[in-house]
Amino acid sequence: ADSFSWSNCNPSDQIELKTLSINPEIIAIPGNVTLSVSISLEKDVTAPLAVSVKLSKKAGPFWIELPCVDNFGSCNIDDLCALNPYNNQTCPPEFKEKNIPCVCPFPAGTYTFSDLDLAIPKPDIGLSLSGQYKVSANFNDGENNVGCIEAQLQVSEA
């Protein structure tokens, strides 16, 4: 099986992933991954933007859904817009160079990042992270589903 694959669950949604690639394809934890992504927004994205994440790990022939522990696993976030990953500091240079906001609202349009370097820390959840995972993220604006992305990936714990 491929180490990494993804799809839009409902290609007619307002939030659509156009391209997504990761390098290396097998994610090392802790480690670094380079992400290239293009996302299309059919209309402005404003608060609230809820997301429901389901994360499952393969165990033999079965998929086991992982619980939410410290925002890792199968978690529901009521409003992504209320999260402030940059603590009101300025947006990262990658965002500024492309005139992409890093807080809501996001105007309609297509947003593309190439070669975005991310450091992946090891979450302290007390179990081996190595293995194959399925993840789905459903986005909802409070009334309707506006986007849904599914991916499969492989993790190797250092």
Phi and psi in degrees as GROMACS dihedral restraints (atoms count N, CA, C in turn):
[ dihedral_restraints ]
;  ai    aj    ak    al  type     phi  dphi    fc
    3     4     5     6     1   -62.5    20    10
    4     5     6     7     1   146.6    20    10
    6     7     8     9     1   -74.4    20    10
    7     8     9    10     1   -24.7    20    10
    9    10    11    12     1  -143.0    20    10
   10    11    12    13     1   130.5    20    10
   12    13    14    15     1  -151.5    20    10
   13    14    15    16     1   158.7    20    10
   15    16    17    18     1  -152.2    20    10
   16    17    18    19     1   163.0    20    10
   18    19    20    21     1  -158.9    20    10
   19    20    21    22     1   159.7    20    10
   21    22    23    24     1   -88.3    20    10
   22    23    24    25     1   130.8    20    10
   24    25    26    27     1   -68.9    20    10
   25    26    27    28     1   -39.8    20    10
   27    28    29    30     1  -129.7    20    10
   28    29    30    31     1    91.8    20    10
   30    31    32    33     1   -58.7    20    10
   31    32    33    34     1   -13.0    20    10
   33    34    35    36     1   -86.5    20    10
   34    35    36    37     1     0.8    20    10
   36    37    38    39     1   -65.9    20    10
   37    38    39    40     1   163.2    20    10
   39    40    41    42     1   -71.1    20    10
   40    41    42    43     1   -30.1    20    10
   42    43    44    45     1  -106.8    20    10
   43    44    45    46     1   116.6    20    10
   45    46    47    48     1  -129.6    20    10
   46    47    48    49     1   130.0    20    10
   48    49    50    51     1   -80.1    20    10
   49    50    51    52     1   122.4    20    10
   51    52    53    54     1   -91.2    20    10
   52    53    54    55     1   -46.1    20    10
   54    55    56    57     1  -142.5    20    10
   55    56    57    58     1   150.4    20    10
   57    58    59    60     1  -155.6    20    10
   58    59    60    61     1   123.9    20    10
   60    61    62    63     1  -140.2    20    10
   61    62    63    64     1   148.3    20    10
   63    64    65    66     1  -128.0    20    10
   64    65    66    67     1   149.0    20    10
   66    67    68    69     1  -141.7    20    10
   67    68    69    70     1   125.3    20    10
   69    70    71    72     1   -71.6    20    10
   70    71    72    73     1   158.8    20    10
   72    73    74    75     1   -69.3    20    10
   73    74    75    76     1   -28.0    20    10
   75    76    77    78     1   -98.7    20    10
   76    77    78    79     1   118.1    20    10
   78    79    80    81     1   -82.4    20    10
   79    80    81    82     1   125.9    20    10
   81    82    83    84     1   -92.6    20    10
   82    83    84    85     1   133.8    20    10
   84    85    86    87     1  -122.8    20    10
   85    86    87    88     1   125.4    20    10
   87    88    89    90     1   -71.2    20    10
   88    89    90    91     1   157.0    20    10
   90    91    92    93     1   175.2    20    10
   91    92    93    94     1  -169.8    20    10
   93    94    95    96     1  -119.4    20    10
   94    95    96    97     1   147.5    20    10
   96    97    98    99     1  -135.6    20    10
   97    98    99   100     1   143.2    20    10
   99   100   101   102     1  -105.5    20    10
  100   101   102   103     1   126.4    20    10
  102   103   104   105     1  -115.3    20    10
  103   104   105   106     1   134.1    20    10
  105   106   107   108     1  -123.1    20    10
  106   107   108   109     1   129.8    20    10
  108   109   110   111     1  -148.5    20    10
  109   110   111   112     1   145.5    20    10
  111   112   113   114     1  -133.3    20    10
  112   113   114   115     1   126.4    20    10
  114   115   116   117     1  -124.5    20    10
  115   116   117   118     1   134.8    20    10
  117   118   119   120     1  -108.5    20    10
  118   119   120   121     1   129.9    20    10
  120   121   122   123     1  -110.0    20    10
  121   122   123   124     1   117.6    20    10
  123   124   125   126     1   -70.2    20    10
  124   125   126   127     1   -31.3    20    10
  126   127   128   129     1  -143.6    20    10
  127   128   129   130     1   169.8    20    10
  129   130   131   132     1   -57.0    20    10
  130   131   132   133     1   140.1    20    10
  132   133   134   135     1  -104.2    20    10
  133   134   135   136     1   118.1    20    10
  135   136   137   138     1  -124.2    20    10
  136   137   138   139     1   168.8    20    10
  138   139   140   141     1   -71.8    20    10
  139   140   141   142     1   149.2    20    10
  141   142   143   144     1   -84.0    20    10
  142   143   144   145     1   147.8    20    10
  144   145   146   147     1  -125.9    20    10
  145   146   147   148     1   101.8    20    10
  147   148   149   150     1   -86.5    20    10
  148   149   150   151     1   149.2    20    10
  150   151   152   153     1  -135.1    20    10
  151   152   153   154     1   137.7    20    10
  153   154   155   156     1  -116.2    20    10
  154   155   156   157     1   116.8    20    10
  156   157   158   159     1  -106.8    20    10
  157   158   159   160     1   131.5    20    10
  159   160   161   162     1  -116.7    20    10
  160   161   162   163     1   124.4    20    10
  162   163   164   165     1  -121.2    20    10
  163   164   165   166     1   123.6    20    10
  165   166   167   168     1  -124.2    20    10
  166   167   168   169     1   146.2    20    10
  168   169   170   171     1  -116.5    20    10
  169   170   171   172     1   139.7    20    10
  171   172   173   174     1   -76.3    20    10
  172   173   174   175     1   132.0    20    10
  174   175   176   177     1  -133.2    20    10
  175   176   177   178     1   100.4    20    10
  177   178   179   180     1    63.3    20    10
  178   179   180   181     1  -131.2    20    10
  180   181   182   183     1   -84.6    20    10
  181   182   183   184     1    -1.3    20    10
  183   184   185   186     1  -107.6    20    10
  184   185   186   187     1   157.6    20    10
  186   187   188   189     1  -109.4    20    10
  187   188   189   190     1   127.2    20    10
  189   190   191   192     1  -112.2    20    10
  190   191   192   193     1   123.2    20    10
  192   193   194   195     1   -73.0    20    10
  193   194   195   196     1   130.7    20    10
  195   196   197   198     1   -89.6    20    10
  196   197   198   199     1   137.7    20    10
  198   199   200   201     1   -71.0    20    10
  199   200   201   202     1   170.0    20    10
  201   202   203   204     1   -87.0    20    10
  202   203   204   205     1   117.2    20    10
  204   205   206   207     1  -129.6    20    10
  205   206   207   208     1   116.2    20    10
  207   208   209   210     1    51.0    20    10
  208   209   210   211     1    48.1    20    10
  210   211   212   213     1    62.4    20    10
  211   212   213   214     1    20.9    20    10
  213   214   215   216     1  -119.6    20    10
  214   215   216   217     1   133.1    20    10
  216   217   218   219     1   113.2    20    10
  217   218   219   220     1  -149.6    20    10
  219   220   221   222     1   -87.4    20    10
  220   221   222   223     1    96.0    20    10
  222   223   224   225     1  -122.6    20    10
  223   224   225   226     1   150.1    20    10
  225   226   227   228     1  -109.6    20    10
  226   227   228   229     1   129.0    20    10
  228   229   230   231     1  -115.8    20    10
  229   230   231   232     1   120.7    20    10
  231   232   233   234     1   -66.0    20    10
  232   233   234   235     1   -36.6    20    10
  234   235   236   237     1  -151.7    20    10
  235   236   237   238     1   103.3    20    10
  237   238   239   240     1   -57.9    20    10
  238   239   240   241     1   -32.6    20    10
  240   241   242   243     1   -64.9    20    10
  241   242   243   244     1   -27.2    20    10
  243   244   245   246     1   -78.5    20    10
  244   245   246   247     1   -18.9    20    10
  246   247   248   249     1   -71.4    20    10
  247   248   249   250     1   140.3    20    10
  249   250   251   252     1  -130.5    20    10
  250   251   252   253     1    79.3    20    10
  252   253   254   255     1   -63.0    20    10
  253   254   255   256     1   -20.2    20    10
  255   256   257   258     1  -102.6    20    10
  256   257   258   259     1     8.4    20    10
  258   259   260   261     1    45.2    20    10
  259   260   261   262     1    46.4    20    10
  261   262   263   264     1    61.8    20    10
  262   263   264   265     1    10.2    20    10
  264   265   266   267     1   -76.0    20    10
  265   266   267   268     1   177.3    20    10
  267   268   269   270     1   -72.1    20    10
  268   269   270   271     1   158.2    20    10
  270   271   272   273     1   -62.6    20    10
  271   272   273   274     1   154.1    20    10
  273   274   275   276     1   -60.7    20    10
  274   275   276   277     1   154.1    20    10
  276   277   278   279     1   -56.1    20    10
  277   278   279   280     1   -33.8    20    10
  279   280   281   282     1   -60.2    20    10
  280   281   282   283     1   -35.6    20    10
  282   283   284   285     1   -72.9    20    10
  283   284   285   286     1   -46.6    20    10
  285   286   287   288     1   -60.4    20    10
  286   287   288   289     1   -43.8    20    10
  288   289   290   291     1   -58.1    20    10
  289   290   291   292     1   -33.0    20    10
  291   292   293   294     1  -101.5    20    10
  292   293   294   295     1     7.7    20    10
  294   295   296   297     1    54.7    20    10
  295   296   297   298     1    42.5    20    10
  297   298   299   300     1  -104.8    20    10
  298   299   300   301     1   126.4    20    10
  300   301   302   303     1   -68.9    20    10
  301   302   303   304     1   150.1    20    10
  303   304   305   306     1  -110.9    20    10
  304   305   306   307     1    10.8    20    10
  306   307   308   309     1  -136.9    20    10
  307   308   309   310     1   157.1    20    10
  309   310   311   312     1   -66.4    20    10
  310   311   312   313     1   153.5    20    10
  312   313   314   315     1   -82.2    20    10
  313   314   315   316     1   154.1    20    10
  315   316   317   318     1  -106.1    20    10
  316   317   318   319     1   117.5    20    10
  318   319   320   321     1   -64.9    20    10
  319   320   321   322     1   151.6    20    10
  321   322   323   324     1   -55.3    20    10
  322   323   324   325     1   148.2    20    10
  324   325   326   327     1   148.9    20    10
  325   326   327   328     1  -175.6    20    10
  327   328   329   330     1  -111.1    20    10
  328   329   330   331     1   130.4    20    10
  330   331   332   333     1  -115.5    20    10
  331   332   333   334     1   127.0    20    10
  333   334   335   336     1  -127.4    20    10
  334   335   336   337     1   131.0    20    10
  336   337   338   339     1  -119.6    20    10
  337   338   339   340     1   133.1    20    10
  339   340   341   342     1  -115.2    20    10
  340   341   342   343     1   137.8    20    10
  342   343   344   345     1    51.6    20    10
  343   344   345   346     1    53.1    20    10
  345   346   347   348     1   -86.0    20    10
  346   347   348   349     1   119.5    20    10
  348   349   350   351     1   -89.1    20    10
  349   350   351   352     1   126.3    20    10
  351   352   353   354     1  -121.8    20    10
  352   353   354   355     1   136.0    20    10
  354   355   356   357     1   -92.4    20    10
  355   356   357   358     1   130.3    20    10
  357   358   359   360     1  -108.3    20    10
  358   359   360   361     1   110.2    20    10
  360   361   362   363     1   -78.0    20    10
  361   362   363   364     1   167.3    20    10
  363   364   365   366     1   -93.3    20    10
  364   365   366   367     1   116.3    20    10
  366   367   368   369     1   -68.9    20    10
  367   368   369   370     1   145.2    20    10
  369   370   371   372     1   -89.9    20    10
  370   371   372   373     1    79.8    20    10
  372   373   374   375     1  -117.2    20    10
  373   374   375   376     1     4.1    20    10
  375   376   377   378     1    70.0    20    10
  376   377   378   379     1    22.0    20    10
  378   379   380   381     1  -144.7    20    10
  379   380   381   382     1   160.6    20    10
  381   382   383   384     1   -66.9    20    10
  382   383   384   385     1   134.4    20    10
  384   385   386   387     1   -94.6    20    10
  385   386   387   388     1   -13.7    20    10
  387   388   389   390     1   -60.9    20    10
  388   389   390   391     1   138.9    20    10
  390   391   392   393     1   144.6    20    10
  391   392   393   394     1  -169.9    20    10
  393   394   395   396     1  -104.8    20    10
  394   395   396   397     1   137.9    20    10
  396   397   398   399     1  -128.1    20    10
  397   398   399   400     1   151.4    20    10
  399   400   401   402     1  -119.9    20    10
  400   401   402   403     1   136.1    20    10
  402   403   404   405     1  -134.2    20    10
  403   404   405   406     1   140.1    20    10
  405   406   407   408     1  -131.7    20    10
  406   407   408   409     1   143.8    20    10
  408   409   410   411     1  -129.2    20    10
  409   410   411   412     1   120.6    20    10
  411   412   413   414     1  -107.8    20    10
  412   413   414   415     1   126.0    20    10
  414   415   416   417     1  -105.1    20    10
  415   416   417   418     1   138.3    20    10
  417   418   419   420     1  -138.8    20    10
  418   419   420   421     1   136.4    20    10
  420   421   422   423     1   -93.8    20    10
  421   422   423   424     1    15.7    20    10
  423   424   425   426     1   101.2    20    10
  424   425   426   427     1   -23.1    20    10
  426   427   428   429     1  -123.7    20    10
  427   428   429   430     1   -42.1    20    10
  429   430   431   432     1  -132.4    20    10
  430   431   432   433     1   154.8    20    10
  432   433   434   435     1   -70.0    20    10
  433   434   435   436     1   132.0    20    10
  435   436   437   438     1  -116.8    20    10
  436   437   438   439     1    -8.4    20    10
  438   439   440   441     1  -173.3    20    10
  439   440   441   442     1   154.3    20    10
  441   442   443   444     1  -155.7    20    10
  442   443   444   445     1   126.8    20    10
  444   445   446   447     1  -126.8    20    10
  445   446   447   448     1   137.4    20    10
  447   448   449   450     1  -123.3    20    10
  448   449   450   451     1   144.4    20    10
  450   451   452   453     1  -146.8    20    10
  451   452   453   454     1   155.0    20    10
  453   454   455   456     1  -122.5    20    10
  454   455   456   457     1   138.1    20    10
  456   457   458   459     1  -148.5    20    10
  457   458   459   460     1   162.9    20    10
  459   460   461   462     1  -117.8    20    10
  460   461   462   463     1   138.3    20    10
  462   463   464   465     1  -122.4    20    10
  463   464   465   466     1   139.2    20    10
  465   466   467   468     1  -125.7    20    10
  466   467   468   469     1   121.5    20    10
  468   469   470   471     1   -87.9    20    10
  469   470   471   472     1   128.2    20    10
